[in-house]
Amino acid sequence: MTRYRATLAYDGTAYQGFQRQPAPAPTIQSTVEAALGVVTAQEVRIVAAGRTDTGVHALGQVIAFNVDWKHGKDDLLRAVNSQLPSDIALQAICPQAGFHPRFDALWRQYAYRVATPAARQPLLERQAWQLVGETLDLGRMNAAAGFCLGEHDFAAFGTPPQAGSSNTVRRVYLSNWEQDLGDYGSTYIYRIRGSAFLYHMVRRLVGLLVQVGKGIMTPLEFEVILLSRDISKAKTLAPAKGLILEAVGYPARQETETSTRAAIRPAAALEGR
């Protein structure tokens, strides 16, 4: 058996999250495992860096699995992709003994897209939260987003994904909004990079940050909610369709050709964390 590390991209619209569920629920994990089974004639189980929710997408999900494969890694990638549906695809693959995508990860990075077109745009429907005709204040949203930097108790924004855990403290390395003036008006892109994330944490953060951008609350009121640790105060849950797992960072010694595009690779200061 050889341990393989791979980068996986998918549009999560048609799936009930990443994690395998009882049939017939369609999930990313069960679909990829089925494709690997067809190609290798083996029962294959994959592990991932993170379990994305129903409707959430990925550009740089990282997975690992063990198979007995006598051909090259490029042949394995092509063969598996030929068995996957058009909304899931391996991006890169390589052997990496002892690799665990979750336990070895230093950070995960998510992006969330909020579009403000003049009229609803069907081509954005699967990839962005559309706020038709709205105007958002980029400066106010970034002022509030800055309060997330560093180590905080994010209990106001999510719950631990592991059963039985009560740890809601997370460290955030990047929390920033950018504005893209595209063909359909402004798209606001929020990027957050952290050690790990709570269940629904990013979507609750975005929901509240958009309230700041609309002028419904101030950046300081956002900070008060963060410090409150009271999840009932973060009532707006942004839709899953705007969320993308962009990248996962690993120690420099583990970085391989499965890394995603250079723009979202780890900064040197973060690689040793």
C-alpha positions as CSV (number, residue, x, y, z in Angstrom):
1,M,0.0,0.0,0.0
2,T,1.2,3.5,-0.8
3,R,0.0,6.6,1.0
4,Y,-1.1,9.4,-1.4
5,R,-1.7,13.0,-0.7
6,A,-4.0,14.9,-3.1
7,T,-5.5,18.3,-3.7
8,L,-9.3,18.2,-4.4
9,A,-11.6,20.8,-5.9
10,Y,-15.3,20.7,-6.0
11,D,-18.6,22.6,-6.4
12,G,-20.5,21.5,-3.3
13,T,-24.0,22.6,-4.6
14,A,-25.3,19.1,-5.2
15,Y,-23.8,17.4,-2.1
16,Q,-24.7,17.1,1.5
17,G,-21.3,18.1,2.7
18,F,-17.9,16.4,2.5
19,Q,-18.4,13.6,5.1
20,R,-19.8,10.3,4.1
21,Q,-23.4,9.8,5.2
22,P,-25.8,6.8,4.9
23,A,-27.0,6.2,1.4
24,P,-28.5,7.7,-0.7
25,A,-27.2,11.0,0.6
26,P,-24.7,12.3,-2.0
27,T,-21.4,13.5,-0.4
28,I,-18.0,14.4,-1.7
29,Q,-16.2,11.7,0.3
30,S,-18.5,8.9,-0.9
31,T,-18.2,10.0,-4.5
32,V,-14.4,10.2,-4.4
33,E,-14.1,6.9,-2.6
34,A,-16.4,5.3,-5.2
35,A,-14.2,6.6,-8.1
36,L,-11.1,5.3,-6.4
37,G,-12.8,1.9,-5.9
38,V,-13.6,1.7,-9.6
39,V,-10.1,2.6,-10.7
40,T,-8.1,0.5,-8.2
41,A,-10.6,-2.4,-7.6
42,Q,-10.0,-1.8,-3.8
43,E,-12.1,-0.5,-1.0
44,V,-10.6,2.9,-0.3
45,R,-11.3,5.3,2.5
46,I,-10.1,8.9,2.4
47,V,-9.4,11.4,5.1
48,A,-9.5,15.2,4.6
49,A,-8.1,18.4,6.1
50,G,-11.6,19.6,6.9
51,R,-15.3,18.5,6.6
52,T,-17.0,21.2,4.5
53,D,-20.8,21.6,5.0
54,T,-23.6,21.1,2.6
55,G,-23.3,23.4,-0.4
56,V,-19.7,24.6,0.5
57,H,-17.1,24.5,-2.2
58,A,-13.4,23.8,-2.3
59,L,-10.4,24.9,-4.4
60,G,-7.7,23.4,-2.2
61,Q,-9.2,20.6,0.0
62,V,-6.4,18.2,0.9
63,I,-7.1,14.5,1.2
64,A,-5.1,11.3,1.8
65,F,-5.7,7.6,1.1
66,N,-3.9,4.3,0.8
67,V,-4.0,2.2,-2.3
68,D,-1.9,-0.5,-4.1
69,W,-1.2,1.2,-7.4
70,K,1.5,-0.1,-9.8
71,H,1.4,2.8,-12.3
72,G,2.5,6.5,-12.1
73,K,0.8,9.1,-10.0
74,D,-0.3,11.1,-13.1
75,D,-2.0,8.0,-14.4
76,L,-3.8,7.6,-11.1
77,L,-5.0,11.2,-11.2
78,R,-6.3,10.9,-14.8
79,A,-8.0,7.6,-14.1
80,V,-9.8,8.9,-10.9
81,N,-10.9,12.1,-12.6
82,S,-12.3,10.1,-15.5
83,Q,-14.6,8.4,-12.9
84,L,-15.6,11.6,-11.1
85,P,-18.6,13.8,-12.0
86,S,-17.9,17.2,-13.6
87,D,-18.3,19.1,-10.3
88,I,-15.4,17.2,-8.5
89,A,-11.8,16.8,-9.7
90,L,-8.4,15.9,-8.3
91,Q,-6.0,18.8,-9.0
92,A,-2.7,17.1,-8.1
93,I,-1.5,13.9,-6.4
94,C,1.8,12.5,-5.0
95,P,3.0,9.7,-2.7
96,Q,3.7,11.0,0.8
97,A,4.3,8.4,3.5
98,G,2.9,9.1,6.9
99,F,0.9,12.1,5.8
100,H,-2.3,13.1,7.6
101,P,-4.2,16.0,6.1
102,R,-6.0,17.0,9.3
103,F,-3.4,16.5,12.0
104,D,-0.5,17.8,10.0
105,A,-2.2,21.0,9.0
106,L,-1.0,24.3,10.3
107,W,-3.8,26.4,9.0
108,R,-6.9,26.5,6.7
109,Q,-7.9,29.4,4.5
110,Y,-11.5,30.1,3.5
111,A,-12.9,32.7,1.1
112,Y,-16.4,34.0,1.1
113,R,-17.9,36.0,-1.8
114,V,-20.7,38.6,-1.4
115,A,-22.0,40.1,-4.7
116,T,-24.0,43.3,-5.0
117,P,-25.3,43.4,-8.6
118,A,-28.0,45.8,-9.7
119,A,-30.2,42.8,-10.7
120,R,-29.9,39.1,-9.7
121,Q,-27.3,37.3,-11.7
122,P,-28.0,33.6,-12.5
123,L,-24.3,33.0,-13.2
124,L,-23.4,34.0,-9.6
125,E,-26.1,31.9,-8.1
126,R,-24.0,28.9,-7.1
127,Q,-20.9,30.8,-6.0
128,A,-21.9,34.0,-4.1
129,W,-24.3,35.5,-1.7
130,Q,-26.2,38.0,-3.8
131,L,-27.3,41.2,-2.1
132,V,-29.1,42.8,-5.0
133,G,-28.9,46.6,-5.1
134,E,-27.0,46.8,-1.8
135,T,-24.0,48.9,-1.0
136,L,-21.4,47.7,1.5
137,D,-18.8,49.8,3.3
138,L,-15.4,48.1,2.8
139,G,-13.6,50.2,5.4
140,R,-16.1,49.4,8.1
141,M,-16.1,45.7,7.3
142,N,-12.3,45.6,7.5
143,A,-12.2,47.5,10.7
144,A,-14.5,44.9,12.3
145,A,-12.7,42.0,10.6
146,G,-9.5,43.1,12.2
147,F,-10.8,42.3,15.7
148,C,-10.7,38.6,14.7
149,L,-6.9,38.6,14.3
150,G,-4.9,36.7,17.0
151,E,-6.2,34.1,19.5
152,H,-9.8,34.5,20.7
153,D,-12.6,32.5,22.0
154,F,-15.0,32.4,19.1
155,A,-17.9,30.8,21.0
156,A,-20.2,33.6,19.7
157,F,-19.7,32.4,16.1
158,G,-19.7,28.6,16.3
159,T,-19.5,25.3,18.1
160,P,-16.7,22.7,18.2
161,P,-17.0,20.3,15.2
162,Q,-15.7,17.3,17.4
163,A,-18.3,15.6,19.6
164,G,-17.6,16.1,23.2
165,S,-15.2,19.0,22.8
166,S,-15.8,22.4,24.5
167,N,-12.8,24.2,23.1
168,T,-13.9,27.3,21.1
169,V,-10.5,29.1,21.1
170,R,-9.0,29.5,17.7
171,R,-6.1,31.6,16.3
172,V,-6.6,33.7,13.2
173,Y,-3.7,34.8,11.0
174,L,-5.6,36.6,8.2
175,S,-9.0,38.4,8.3
176,N,-9.6,40.8,5.5
177,W,-12.1,42.0,2.9
178,E,-11.3,42.9,-0.7
179,Q,-13.5,44.5,-3.3
180,D,-13.6,43.3,-7.0
181,L,-15.3,45.6,-9.5
182,G,-16.4,43.0,-12.1
183,D,-18.9,42.6,-14.9
184,Y,-21.8,42.3,-12.5
185,G,-20.9,45.1,-10.1
186,S,-19.0,44.8,-6.9
187,T,-18.1,41.5,-5.4
188,Y,-16.7,41.6,-1.8
189,I,-14.3,38.8,-1.0
190,Y,-13.6,37.9,2.7
191,R,-10.6,35.8,3.4
192,I,-9.8,34.2,6.7
193,R,-6.9,32.0,7.6
194,G,-6.8,30.2,11.0
195,S,-5.4,27.3,12.9
196,A,-8.9,25.7,12.7
197,F,-12.5,26.7,12.6
198,L,-15.7,26.1,14.6
199,Y,-18.8,24.7,13.0
200,H,-20.5,27.6,11.0
201,M,-17.8,30.0,12.3
202,V,-17.0,31.6,9.0
203,R,-20.6,31.9,7.8
204,R,-21.6,33.6,11.1
205,L,-18.6,36.0,10.9
206,V,-19.6,36.9,7.4
207,G,-23.2,37.4,8.3
208,L,-22.3,39.8,11.1
209,L,-19.6,41.6,9.1
210,V,-22.1,42.3,6.3
211,Q,-24.4,43.9,8.9
212,V,-21.4,46.2,9.7
213,G,-21.0,46.9,6.0
214,K,-24.6,47.8,5.7
215,G,-24.3,50.2,8.6
216,I,-26.7,48.2,10.8
217,M,-24.0,47.9,13.5
218,T,-20.6,49.4,14.2
219,P,-17.3,47.7,14.2
220,L,-17.1,48.2,18.0
221,E,-20.5,46.5,18.4
222,F,-19.1,43.6,16.4
223,E,-16.2,43.4,18.8
224,V,-18.6,43.4,21.8
225,I,-20.4,40.3,20.3
226,L,-17.0,38.6,19.7
227,L,-16.1,39.1,23.4
228,S,-19.5,38.1,24.6
229,R,-19.0,34.4,23.7
230,D,-22.8,34.4,23.2
231,I,-23.8,32.6,20.0
232,S,-27.4,33.9,20.2
233,K,-26.0,37.4,19.4
234,A,-24.7,36.3,16.0
235,K,-28.0,35.6,14.4
236,T,-27.2,36.0,10.6
237,L,-25.8,32.8,9.0
238,A,-24.5,33.6,5.5
239,P,-25.6,31.1,2.9
240,A,-23.2,28.1,2.3
241,K,-22.9,28.8,-1.4
242,G,-20.6,31.7,-1.0
243,L,-18.0,29.8,1.0
244,I,-14.9,28.1,-0.5
245,L,-12.1,26.2,1.2
246,E,-9.2,27.8,-0.7
247,A,-6.1,26.2,0.8
248,V,-4.5,24.2,3.7
249,G,-1.0,25.0,4.9
250,Y,1.6,22.4,6.1
251,P,5.1,22.6,7.4
252,A,7.7,23.5,4.8
253,R,9.1,20.0,4.8
254,Q,5.8,18.6,3.7
255,E,5.0,21.1,1.0
256,T,4.8,19.3,-2.3
257,E,3.6,19.8,-5.8
258,T,0.0,19.3,-4.5
259,S,0.2,22.8,-3.1
260,T,-2.4,25.1,-4.6
261,R,-1.8,28.3,-6.5
262,A,1.0,30.6,-5.2
263,A,-1.3,33.4,-4.3
264,I,-2.7,31.5,-1.3
265,R,0.4,29.5,-0.2
266,P,1.7,30.1,3.3
267,A,3.8,33.1,4.0
268,A,7.2,32.3,5.3
269,A,6.3,33.6,8.8
270,L,3.5,31.0,9.0
271,E,5.2,27.9,7.7
272,G,6.8,27.1,11.0
273,R,3.7,27.7,13.2
